[in-house]
Amino acid sequence: MRKSISLMLDGETILLSDGFKVILSQLQSQLNALDECIQIYDKTITVSTRNNPICQRLQTIPGFGPMISSAYFNEVGTCAGYRRGRDVSASIGIVPRQHSSGGKDTLLGI
């Protein structure tokens, strides 16, 4: 989309009204500003996970990068508020699927 906006604004073969070109240029500047904000937040999260030993250990898990390890640490913390691992998984939404019928509960896999 970002490349298409540039082509639409620069290309003279595309017939767009001047008002629509103004709107497109404003949207393009907003996208660029959002990209800059995302880069700043990304760097901030990366630096904060480098300084956190728990996040460093979490990043050794396949699929866990700075974003996921930071989000997990912010949700779970040091696990001091949980009595067992099942409570941790339930707090982040990892619970077994359930198929209940006639008052009989059957728990399936995660």
Summary of the structure (lengths in Angstrom):
residues: 110
radius of gyration: 23.5
end to end distance: 37.0
largest distance: 68.4
contacts: 229
relative contact order: 0.07
helix: 60%
strand: 7%
